[in-house]
């Protein structure tokens, strides 16, 4: 048989390292406390109304599944525009022609690459530490990745001047900026993004990923900026604050010209009818009230973690910001008052012990640039935070009591280096 996969498949796909999801290591068996994937632990911000007019979490008409879904999602786009039209940045208003709806933000990430970048020739720019799918999608599309790290010494701020220097290379077609960042939880300053948009000669697109924007202060979103900047795309999702990660719905705000290109490229019926029905319901005012109430609870627990975690022996600094539904915190090789320093093997042992033996799953982020010894902790419910804090104290106490915080643990150091961020 002449078939040889190694010669038939594209070389960049054969060497591809896939995105490592939070559930790859620890599955949800129904008993674990899942503080690893930045989901909304309070559930969907949703009130669904059935034909009878009464409301319940399940009363919705899903009949008609024998028909193809709406290919244009005009009603859904109208609701997103209503949500984001504040007139804070411009006298103009967002309209459905400014929107692309995708299967999560990941579809928009990939569509933008296919729209603007030639495989094997063009490049994208990312600012690590950042969301891993930008790089995975670039690899799939055979694109080189140029990096300008965030400034870890300044709360993971964007180094706009260094980004602009890289844009002298005309083959760089897209700049991906995550704001608030993942895993940094830091909101990028608007003036830093504007500096890149104002680049005098660069002919490319700035993509701002605002997956966590609803956990940031009011007025933080740049969605309306697409009305003034033709080379700006702003991505958002219903996965985080809206608690609807399971329906896979993301949007990209852009100029009508860019939105048209993205809509022309998509599959004919990329948004399923159930997803559309749930998303439309989530953007009605009564559901928005539920979302905002859940967001308020999350922010309260986030502030509680900011207050309580520094009291735990073996906890170092919070890195980055607090503009999201998670925090990035250092794990030390010994208590701070004993001169403890951020340490990947200790952080990895805490992560593995918490998840494997205690049923509390967070995410190890020590391999990411500027994140040595760090765990990323999703903010859970009050009860989940109670349990997390207690289990963390117990695990660190056990590690330090053994006197084997793995300072010289070569095996664990090697294992830490192998964990994909």
N, C-alpha and C positions, 0 to 999 in steps of 0.2 A: 504494500500500500504506500503510495508516494506522499501521503499527507504528513507534514512535519510542522507542528504548531509553532515551534521556535522560529521557523522561517516564514510562516504564513501570517502570524499576528504582527501588528505594528510593534517595532522595538520599544517605543516609549510606553506601551501598554504592558509588555512583558516585564519591564523593570519597575512597574508602578507599585508604590506603597500606598494602600488604600487608607482612607480616613478611619481612624480608630474611634469607634463610638463608645459612649459611656457604658453601654450594656454589653460590650464585648467581653469584659472580664467578670462582671458580677450580674447575674440575671435577677429579675424581679420575681421572687417566689411568693410574694404576697405578705411577707413578714419583715422584709428589710426596710430600713429608713433610707430612702434614696435622695441623697444630697449631692449628686454627682453630675447631673445633666442640665442644671439650670432650668428645670421645669417649675411650674407653678403648683406647689403642694396643696393649695386650697381648691384646686380643681377648676373646671371651666367657669369663666365669667359669663354666664349664659342663663337666660330665661327663654324657654321655647314655648310658643303658643300654638296650640293645635286648632283644628277647624271648629271645635266646640267653643273656643274663646277662652277656656280656662288654661292655666299654665302649670307646667310641671317639667322636671328635667328631661322627660322622655316623650312628651306629647307633641309629636311633629309628624307631618305627612311625608313619608318617603316613597309613596307610590309613584308610578311613572318611570321606574328605573329601566323599563324596556325602551325608553327613548334616550337619545343622546343628550348630553347636557348642553347648556347654553354656551356657545363658543366665545361669546364676547363679554359676558359678566358685567353688563352695563350697570345694573342696579347695585351690584357689589362695589363697583368702582365709585359710583356716586356716594355711597356711604363712607368709603375711605376718604374721599375728598371732603365730605362734611366734617369728618373727625379731625382732619389735619388743617383745614382752612381756618387760620386764626388771624390772618392779615397782619401778623406781627412783623413780617419781613417785606411785604409788598402789598400794593393796592389791588393786584390781580388775584384771581382765585384758581385753585386747582380744579381741573375738570377731568372727566373720564378719559379723555384723549391723552392725559398725562400719565396714564397707568398701564402697567403690565401686571397681570396676575399669574403666579406660577405655583408649582408644587413645592412649597417652601421657598425660602430665599435661595436655596441651592440651585433651583432651576434658573433663576435670574443671574446668579454668579456665572453659571456655565454659558447661558445664552449670550451674555455680554462678551465673553471670551470668543465665542464663535462668530459673533457679529463684527468685532473690531480687530481681531488678531489672526494673522496668517500662520498656520502651523509651521514650525521649523524656522520661522523668520522673525516674528515679533516677540515682544516681551511684556510682562506685567511687573508692577512694583508693589511690594507688600512691606508692612512695617511690623516685624516681629517684636515681641510675642503677639500672635494674632490667631484668628480662626483658621483651622487647618484646611478647610475645603478650598480656600483660594489656591493653595499650592497643589492640592490634589487635582482640581479642575484644570489648572495650568498644565500639569503633567499629562493628563488625559489628552489635552489639545496640543501637546508637543510644543509648549511655550517655555522660554527661559524666564526665570524669576529673578528680578533684581530686588535687593532688600536694603532698606534704611531702617535700622532698629529704632524703636521708641527709646526715649531717654529715661532709663530706669532710675537715674538719680534725681529726676524731676517728676516723679509720679507717673512715669510712662507717658510723657508728653510727646507730641509729634514734632520731629525735627524738620520743620517745613523747609528751611533753607537748604538742608542736605538733600531733601526730596527734589527740590527745584533744580539742584545741580545735576542730579541723575537724569532729569528730563531733557537735558541737552542731547540725549540719545533719542533720535526720532523713532527708533524701533520700539520704544516703550509706549504702549497704546493705552494702558489702563493702570490707574492707581487705586488699590483697594485699601480703604481706611475703616476700621471697626471702631464705632463710637456710640455708646460706651464699649470699651475694648473687652475682648475675651482672650485671655483670662484676667485682664488687668482691672476691669470694672471702672476704668477711668474714662470720663467724657473728654473728647478732644476739643480743644479751644476752637471756636468758630473762626477766629482771625487766622489760625494756622491753616485751616482748610481753605479759607479765602485766598491766602497767599499763593497756594498751589493753583487755584482756579484762575488767578490773575497772571500766571506765567506768560511772559510776552511772546514766546515763539512756539511753545509746545502744542501740538495738535493731537490731543488725547482726551480721555474721559476720566473724571474723578468719581469713584464709586464709594459712597458712604453707607456702611452697613449699620443700621439703627435697630437691630433686633431687640435691644434692651432699653430703648429710649423711654418707655413709659415708666421706668423706675428712676429716671433722672428728673431734675427740677423742671417745672413747667417752662415751656418756651425753648427747650433744648433742641428740638427737632429742626432739621434743615430741609424738610420736605418742600416747603414753599419756596426755597431757594431755586428749585428747578425752573421756576417761572422767570428767573433773572439770569441764570447761568445755563447756557445751552449744552455745556460739557459736564454737567453734574447729573448723577443718578443717585437716588436715595432709596435704599432697600429697608423694608419693615416686614414684620411677621405677626401672626396670631399665636405663635407657639409659646411665648413667654408670659407677658403680663395678662394676656387673655386666657391662658391656661388651655390652649387648644393645639398642643404639639401633635396630637394624633391625627388631625385632619389635614396636615401638611398644606398650609396656605400662606404664601408670602406675596408681597407686592413690591414693585419698583416704580418710584415716581421719577419722571424724566420729562424732557421736552417732548412735545407731540411727535417730532421727527424721530427721536430715538425710540420712544414708546411704540411708534408704528413699526419700526424695524424689528423690535423684539416680538411684537404681536404677529408680524408676518412670518417669523421663524418658528413659532411654537407649534406643537401638535394641535390638530383641529379642536379637540375637546379635552384640553389638558386638566381642567378643573372639573372633578366629578360632581354629579348632582347632590349627593349627600354633603360633600365639602361645601359647596355653594350655599346650600340651605342653612347649614350650621353657621357659616361665616356671616351670612346676611343677618341671621338672628342675633349673633354676637355683637353686631354693630348697631342694633336698635338701642334706644335710650335706656330701657329697663335693664337690658343686659349690661350696658356700659356702667350702670350704677353698681351692679354686682362686681364687675371687674375692678372698679375703683375702690370698692370696699375691701376686696381681697388684696389689692395692691397696698392699701393702707396697713393691713395686717402684716404683710411681708416687710414693709419698711420698718414697722415697729420691731419685728424680730431681728432685722438687720442691725438696727441700732442697739438692740440687746446684745447681739454677738460682738459688736464693736466694744461694748462696755465689759462683757464678761470674759471674753477670750484672753485679754492681756493678763488676767488674774491667774491663769492656768500655768503652772511651772512647765517650762519647755516651749512656751509659745513666744515667738519673736515679734517682729513688726508686721503690720498690715502693709502690703505693697500695693501700689496703684491707688484706686479710689474706692468710692462707695456709691456709685451711680447706677448700680445694677441690682439683680436679685441674688448676688453671690459676693463672696469676699475672697481675697487671695492673702494667705497668711503663712508666715515662716514657721517651720518646726526646727527647734534647736537640738544640738547633740547633748546638751545638758541644760539645767535651769539657767535662766538669764543671769541671776545673781551669782552664779558660779562661772560666768564667762562663756556661756553657751553661744554657739554660732550656727547659722543656717546649715543644714546638713542633709543631703539627699538620702543616704542610707537610713537615717532615723525617720525621715519623712515617709520613706517607702515602707518601712516596717509599721509605722502608725497606720498608714493607708491599708496595708494588707491585713493587719490584725483587726482593725475596725471593721473592714468589710467581710473578711473570711471567718472571723470568730465572734464578732459582736453584732453583725447584721446592720451596721451603719456605713453606708457607702458614700465616700467623698471622692475627690479626684486628685491624683498625684500630678503635679505640674513642674516638678523639679528640673526636668530636662529642657524646659523652655528658656529662651534667652532672658537673663536677668531674674530668673525665678528659682534660684537654688534653694532647696529645702522647702519648697512651697506646696501647700495643698490648696485647692480651690473648693470652697464650701458653699453649696447652694443654700439659700435661706429657706428653711422649712416652716412648718406650723409650730406653734408654741410647744406642743408635746414632743415634736421631733427635735426641736432645739434643746429641750430639757434632756432628752436621751443622748443626743450628740455630745453635749457638754460633759455629762456624767461619764460616758464611755471614753471620751478623749482624756479626761483626767485620770481614769483608771489605767488606761493603756500607757500613758506617759509615766505614771507612777511605777508601773511594773518594769518598764524599760530602764528607768533610772535606778530602781532598786537593785536590778541585776548588775548594774555597773557595766553594762554592755550596750552602750548607746551606739555601737557599731562604728566608732570613730576609726577603727582600723579594720573594719570588716570588708575585705577586698571582694568577697563573693557578692555581698549585698551591693557594693558600689558598682560592680559590673552589671548586676541585675537592674539597678536604678538607671544605668546608662542605656539599658535596652528597652525601657518602658517608652512607648510611643506617646507623645504628648497629645 
